[in-house]
Amino acid sequence: MRIGRSTEFAAAAAAALLLAATAHGASAQTVEVTNETAGQHCSDFTMVNHEAVGASCTVRIVSEGTSVLWFHDGMTEYPFSACGYELEAAFNEDGDGYVYDQSLTPEGGICGREPCEEPEAGTTPHRNLAWPATLTEVGGSPRLTVELCVALHSSEPTDEGTMGTPCLIDVPLTDDGDHDWEVTTAEIDQIGNGGTPCENLEGQVELDLHWLVAPDQDHPDSIEVGAPPPPPSVEVSDEDTGEHCSDFTMVDHLPVGATCTLRIVGERPFSFWLHSGMAEIQFTQCNSVFEAAFNEDGQGYIYNQILSPEGGACFREPCDEAESGGAPHRNLPWPATLAETGGDLVLLMTLCFYAHSSAPASEGTAGSPCILELLVADEGDHDWEIGTPAMDQAGNGGAPCLNLGGAIEFDGHWLVEPNEAHPNSVEVAHL
């Protein structure tokens, strides 16, 4: 895991995070973290000079009001620091990460604290030390465990790098809708109700906080935190060589290192249908050609999606990257997984489309995802077919978009058709 935990201090911090995550009576479970817009797993990354290099999931966190540190003397609570926080954080798909580029306000005054800094000799100002952080799930609810480190504020440059005091907290993470995450504690009072203790300070110091994930230009996306996928139920191999399909990395939306890639062609135009409660209303119809890559566990992506006709009866195009650059932007890959359900082989996939426009400025428009579970059948010699029974006006056939409450249904049927670029099919064994 390339997230930069290489020092003894960081190793000890990671162990402390694990202890904190299990200190509430229920076992902490791992999570799966994805980018909310692209739907892709958060990448591994490396901390270089206390910055998250290679991270695909970064968020901006700001405090609502001030976050207050309280000292508990056994009889009452005394506030000794009240600071506004602005933070950046990065996480990988397992929920491991760091908080970095911390800013506390106001400097001095009622805050009186600043983030711990690197002690190495060099020009000032020294860089802030990154705080180890972990996303977990306890009792079905996500939590954030983070080891803050703050030092007494000083205007003297020679005091930079002064050893600070870590405060290990474990707090609930609440989604107020559309991944508008809040990290919050009950407001603390003079008799000690509310707040969250610094787990490593034996309850003597408590923190009262209310933080929000607040996207900006540099951190436009939020994250989705969910349960990890179940263990693989299939084993995928190259039909010709018999070798297990390799792991691979998506680079510029293409599968680098994949040994099992497929060309998938629509046997008939696929369509979306709106369910009005009385009848089905078709609102798009597109021919399609896709490419796909899978690893040996059946996890993969669909990419290089081509729809036709542009405009016309199709009216849709695949979601594409929002980054600045010359048009056309590259299509975003769609997460896809081969799995066994009730003895059947299925393809779980997340399509993403937006309304077609001939204006280049519309590229990068946020699209609408549709999560599908489609049957996969081998017609012999690994001639795979993927899709649904044809839809009719009475609503028979098709498959619902699982994330849209049955309001939208999908009708489509695809074939795996090898070509020069993708000469082989795959063999799928049930475990």
C-alpha positions in Angstrom: 0.0 0.0 0.0 1.8 3.1 -1.2 0.5 5.7 1.2 3.8 6.7 2.7 3.7 5.1 6.1 7.4 4.4 6.4 8.6 5.9 9.7 8.4 4.3 13.1 6.2 7.2 14.2 3.8 6.6 11.4 3.7 2.8 12.1 2.9 3.5 15.7 0.2 6.0 14.6 -1.4 3.4 12.3 -1.5 0.9 15.2 -3.1 3.5 17.4 -5.7 4.2 14.7 -6.7 0.6 14.7 -7.0 0.5 18.5 -9.2 3.6 18.4 -11.4 2.2 15.7 -12.2 -0.8 17.8 -12.6 1.0 21.1 -16.4 1.4 21.0 -17.5 -2.1 21.6 -18.1 -3.1 18.0 -15.5 -4.4 15.6 -14.4 -1.9 12.9 -15.0 -3.2 9.4 -13.1 -2.3 6.3 -14.8 -0.1 3.7 -14.6 0.5 0.0 -14.1 4.2 -1.0 -14.8 5.5 -4.5 -14.9 8.9 -6.2 -18.5 9.9 -6.2 -18.4 11.4 -9.7 -16.4 8.8 -11.6 -17.5 5.8 -9.5 -14.0 4.5 -9.6 -12.1 3.1 -6.7 -9.8 5.6 -5.0 -6.2 5.0 -6.0 -3.3 4.2 -3.8 -0.9 7.1 -3.4 2.4 8.2 -1.9 3.0 10.9 0.6 5.9 13.0 -0.8 6.9 16.1 1.2 3.6 15.7 3.1 1.5 15.9 -0.1 -0.6 13.1 -1.5 1.0 12.3 -4.9 -1.1 10.1 -7.2 -4.3 10.3 -5.1 -7.5 10.2 -7.1 -9.8 10.9 -4.1 -9.0 14.1 -2.3 -11.4 16.2 -0.3 -11.5 19.6 1.4 -12.7 19.7 5.0 -13.7 22.9 6.8 -14.9 23.5 10.3 -18.3 25.1 10.8 -17.5 27.6 13.5 -14.5 26.8 15.8 -13.3 23.4 17.0 -12.7 23.6 20.8 -10.1 21.6 22.8 -11.2 21.1 26.5 -9.2 20.0 29.5 -10.9 17.7 31.9 -9.6 18.0 35.5 -11.9 15.4 37.0 -14.6 17.9 38.1 -15.2 20.3 35.2 -14.2 21.2 31.7 -11.9 24.1 30.7 -11.7 25.2 27.1 -8.1 26.1 26.2 -8.1 26.4 22.4 -10.8 27.4 19.8 -9.7 27.2 16.2 -11.2 27.2 12.8 -9.9 24.3 10.7 -9.3 24.0 6.9 -7.9 20.7 5.9 -7.2 18.5 2.9 -7.5 14.8 3.0 -6.7 11.9 0.7 -7.9 8.2 1.0 -7.4 5.1 -1.0 -10.1 2.5 -1.7 -9.5 0.7 1.6 -10.1 3.9 3.6 -6.5 4.5 4.5 -5.3 8.0 4.2 -3.9 11.2 5.5 -5.0 14.7 6.4 -2.5 17.4 5.2 -2.1 21.1 4.3 -3.8 22.0 7.6 -4.6 25.6 8.3 -5.8 26.8 11.8 -7.3 30.2 12.4 -6.9 32.7 13.9 -3.2 32.4 14.4 -2.6 33.1 18.1 -5.5 34.6 19.9 -8.1 32.2 21.1 -6.7 29.5 18.9 -3.2 29.4 20.3 -2.3 26.3 18.3 -0.8 25.5 15.0 -0.3 22.2 13.1 2.8 20.2 14.0 5.7 20.8 11.5 8.6 18.8 10.2 11.6 19.1 12.5 14.2 18.8 9.7 16.6 21.6 9.1 15.9 23.8 6.1 14.3 27.1 5.1 11.2 28.3 6.9 8.3 27.9 7.0 8.6 24.2 7.6 5.9 22.0 6.1 3.1 20.7 8.2 3.2 17.0 9.1 0.5 14.9 7.6 -2.0 13.3 10.1 -2.7 9.6 9.6 -6.4 9.0 9.0 -8.7 6.0 8.4 -12.3 5.5 7.3 -14.0 2.4 8.8 -17.4 1.1 9.5 -18.7 0.3 12.9 -22.2 -1.1 13.5 -23.1 -0.3 9.9 -22.1 3.4 10.2 -19.0 5.0 8.7 -16.5 6.6 11.1 -13.3 8.7 10.7 -10.3 8.1 12.9 -7.6 10.7 12.7 -4.5 11.6 14.7 -4.4 15.4 14.9 -1.1 16.9 16.0 -1.0 20.6 17.2 1.7 22.6 18.9 1.7 25.9 20.8 1.6 28.8 18.3 4.6 31.0 18.2 5.6 33.9 15.9 9.2 32.9 16.2 10.5 31.0 13.1 13.0 29.2 15.3 10.1 27.5 17.1 9.0 25.8 13.9 9.3 22.0 14.1 8.7 22.1 17.9 7.3 18.8 19.1 3.5 18.9 19.4 0.8 16.9 21.1 -1.1 14.2 19.1 -4.8 13.8 19.8 -6.3 10.6 18.4 -10.0 10.9 17.8 -12.7 8.6 16.4 -15.9 10.3 15.3 -19.0 9.4 13.2 -19.2 10.4 9.6 -22.7 11.4 8.5 -24.0 11.7 4.9 -26.6 14.5 4.8 -27.4 13.6 1.2 -25.5 13.3 -2.0 -22.3 12.6 -0.1 -22.4 15.9 1.8 -20.4 14.5 4.6 -20.3 15.9 8.1 -17.9 15.0 10.9 -19.4 16.1 14.1 -19.7 15.6 17.9 -22.4 16.7 20.3 -21.5 20.2 21.6 -19.6 20.0 24.9 -20.8 21.6 28.1 -19.2 22.6 31.4 -20.0 19.2 33.0 -18.3 17.2 30.2 -21.3 16.1 28.1 -20.6 16.0 24.4 -17.3 16.2 22.5 -15.0 13.3 21.8 -12.0 12.3 23.9 -8.4 12.2 22.7 -8.1 8.4 22.9 -4.3 8.6 23.6 -4.6 11.1 26.5 -6.7 9.0 28.9 -9.8 11.3 28.7 -8.0 14.4 30.0 -8.5 16.3 26.7 -11.6 16.4 24.6 -12.4 17.9 21.3 -15.7 19.5 20.3 -15.9 19.8 16.5 -18.2 20.1 13.5 -16.4 19.6 10.1 -17.9 19.6 6.6 -16.6 18.2 3.3 -16.7 21.4 1.2 -15.6 20.9 -2.5 -13.7 23.7 -4.2 -11.9 24.1 -7.5 -9.0 22.0 -6.4 -11.2 19.3 -4.8 -14.4 19.3 -6.9 -15.6 15.8 -5.9 -16.7 14.1 -2.8 -16.3 10.4 -1.9 -18.6 7.4 -1.5 -18.0 5.1 1.5 -19.6 1.7 1.3 -19.1 -1.9 2.4 -16.4 -3.8 0.6 -17.3 -6.2 -2.1 -17.9 -9.9 -1.2 -15.1 -12.4 -1.8 -14.8 -13.4 -5.5 -17.3 -16.0 -6.6 -15.7 -16.6 -10.1 -12.3 -17.2 -11.5 -11.6 -15.6 -14.9 -8.9 -16.8 -17.3 -7.9 -16.4 -21.0 -9.7 -19.0 -23.0 -6.7 -19.7 -25.3 -3.8 -19.7 -22.8 -5.8 -20.8 -19.8 -3.8 -18.3 -17.7 -5.5 -16.3 -15.0 -6.4 -12.8 -16.1 -3.9 -10.3 -14.7 -4.5 -7.4 -12.4 -4.2 -4.0 -14.2 -4.3 -0.3 -13.6 -6.5 2.3 -15.3 -4.3 5.0 -16.8 -5.9 7.8 -18.8 -9.1 5.6 -18.7 -7.4 2.6 -20.4 -6.4 -0.7 -18.7 -2.6 -0.9 -18.6 -1.3 -4.4 -18.0 -4.6 -6.2 -18.7 -4.3 -9.7 -20.3 -8.0 -10.3 -20.6 -9.8 -7.7 -22.8 -13.0 -8.1 -24.7 -14.9 -6.3 -27.5 -18.6 -6.2 -26.8 -21.1 -5.3 -29.5 -24.8 -4.6 -29.2 -26.9 -7.3 -31.0 -29.8 -4.7 -31.0 -30.0 -1.1 -29.9 -30.2 -0.7 -26.2 -32.9 1.5 -24.8 -34.0 3.2 -21.6 -37.6 3.2 -20.4 -39.3 5.5 -18.0 -41.9 3.7 -15.8 -44.8 6.0 -15.3 -46.8 3.6 -13.1 -49.2 2.7 -15.9 -47.0 2.2 -19.0 -43.4 2.1 -20.2 -42.2 5.2 -22.1 -39.0 4.7 -24.2 -36.8 7.8 -24.2 -33.5 6.6 -25.8 -32.3 4.0 -28.3 -28.6 3.5 -29.1 -26.3 1.2 -31.0 -23.2 0.5 -29.0 -19.7 -1.0 -29.1 -17.6 -1.3 -25.9 -14.3 -2.7 -24.8 -13.9 -4.4 -21.4 -11.1 -5.7 -19.2 -11.3 -8.1 -16.2 -8.9 -9.5 -13.7 -9.1 -13.1 -12.4 -11.6 -12.2 -9.6 -14.0 -10.8 -12.2 -13.4 -7.2 -11.3 -13.0 -4.8 -14.2 -14.0 -1.8 -16.3 -15.9 -1.1 -19.6 -14.1 1.6 -21.6 -13.9 3.2 -25.1 -17.7 3.3 -25.3 -19.0 4.2 -28.7 -22.7 5.1 -29.2 -24.5 5.7 -32.5 -26.2 7.5 -33.9 -25.0 10.6 -32.1 -28.2 12.6 -31.4 -31.1 11.2 -33.3 -32.9 8.5 -31.5 -29.9 8.0 -29.2 -29.9 11.3 -27.4 -27.1 10.1 -25.0 -23.4 10.0 -24.9 -21.0 8.4 -22.3 -19.9 10.5 -19.3 -16.5 12.0 -20.0 -13.8 13.6 -18.0 -14.3 17.0 -16.6 -10.7 18.1 -16.6 -9.7 21.1 -18.7 -8.2 20.3 -22.0 -8.9 20.1 -25.7 -12.1 18.4 -26.8 -13.1 15.7 -27.2 -12.6 14.6 -23.6 -12.0 10.9 -22.8 -14.9 8.8 -21.7 -14.9 7.7 -18.1 -14.7 3.9 -17.7 -17.7 2.1 -16.1 -17.0 -0.2 -13.1 -18.0 -3.8 -13.9 -17.9 -7.1 -12.0 -18.5 -10.7 -13.1 -20.1 -12.6 -10.2 -22.2 -15.7 -9.4 -25.7 -15.1 -8.0 -28.0 -18.0 -7.3 -26.1 -20.2 -9.6 -26.3 -17.7 -12.5 -23.4 -15.7 -13.9 -24.2 -12.0 -13.8 -22.5 -8.8 -14.8 -22.8 -5.9 -12.3 -22.0 -2.7 -14.1 -22.5 1.1 -13.6 -23.4 2.8 -16.9 -23.1 6.6 -17.0 -24.6 8.8 -19.7 -25.6 12.5 -20.2 -27.8 14.2 -22.7 -26.2 14.5 -26.2 -25.1 17.9 -27.3 -23.0 19.1 -30.3 -21.4 21.8 -28.2 -17.9 21.0 -27.0 -18.6 23.0 -23.9 -21.1 20.3 -22.8 -18.3 17.8 -22.4 -17.5 16.9 -18.8 -21.2 17.5 -17.9 -22.2 15.5 -14.8 -24.1 12.4 -16.0 -26.7 10.0 -14.6 -25.4 6.6 -13.4 -27.5 3.4 -13.8 -26.5 0.3 -11.8 -27.5 -2.9 -13.6 -27.4 -6.6 -12.9 -27.4 -8.4 -16.2 -27.5 -12.2 -17.0 -24.4 -13.6 -18.7 -24.8 -16.8 -20.8 -22.3 -18.9 -22.7 -23.8 -20.1 -26.0 -20.9 -22.5 -26.5 -17.1 -22.1 -26.8 -17.2 -19.0 -24.7 -19.5 -17.1 -27.1 -20.8 -14.9 -24.3 -24.1 -13.1 -24.4 -25.0 -10.3 -22.0 -28.4 -8.6 -21.5 -32.1 -8.6 -20.9 -35.2 -10.0 -22.4 -36.7 -7.4 -24.8 -39.0 -4.9 -23.1 -42.6 -4.4 -24.1 -45.2 -1.7 -23.5 -46.6 -3.7 -20.5 -43.2 -3.5 -18.8 -42.2 -7.1 -19.3 -38.5 -7.7 -19.9 -35.6 -5.3 -19.3 -33.8 -4.7 -16.0 -34.2 -1.9 -13.5 -31.5 0.7 -12.7 -31.0 -0.5 -9.2 -30.0 3.0 -7.9 -33.1 4.7 -9.3 -35.9 2.9 -7.4 -37.3 1.2 -10.4 -38.3 4.4 -12.1 -35.9 3.7 -15.1 -35.4 0.4 -16.8 -32.9 -0.8 -19.3 -33.3 -3.1 -22.3 -30.2 -4.3 -24.1 -28.4 -7.4 -25.5 -24.7 -7.6 -26.2 -22.4 -10.2 -27.7 -18.6 -10.7 -27.1 -17.2 -10.5 -30.6 -13.4 -10.9 -30.9 -11.4 -8.8 -33.4 -7.7 -8.1 -34.1 -7.3 -5.9 -31.0 -9.2 -8.4 -28.8 -8.7 -11.8 -30.3 -9.6 -14.0 -27.3 -12.6 -14.5 -25.2 -12.5 -15.5 -21.5 -13.4 -18.6 -19.5 -15.3 -18.1 -16.3 -15.2 -20.8 -13.6 -17.6 -20.8 -10.6 -15.8 -21.1 -7.3 
